[in-house]
């Protein structure tokens, strides 16, 4: 079933809440305003990073600098052209034997 022009395929959009985040926020509110437990967790991550734990180092770097961009690489540079060619063949096969589409007043097919 094709999408209707001008109508979203996902009218609700992304969910506005994240359950795990909400659970963490509830627990942090219980800790109190000084966030001592949260600071203890941060200290433990830093201690592990100082000892050379690459996971902890990456964790801290990701939170401070953001995750690095990841390039999407295709080993075959001609793959997109082959895909287009394949799509064109499917379109041509689908159109074989079909009656031509009627043109509207502006010359566009409907």
Buried (B, 14 or more C-beta within 10 A) or exposed (E): EEEEEEEEEEEEEEEEEEEEEEEEEEEEEEEEEEEEEEEEEEEEBEEBBEEEBEEBBEBBEEEEEEEEEEEEEEEEEEEEEEEEEEEEEEEEEEEEEEEEEEEEEEEEEE
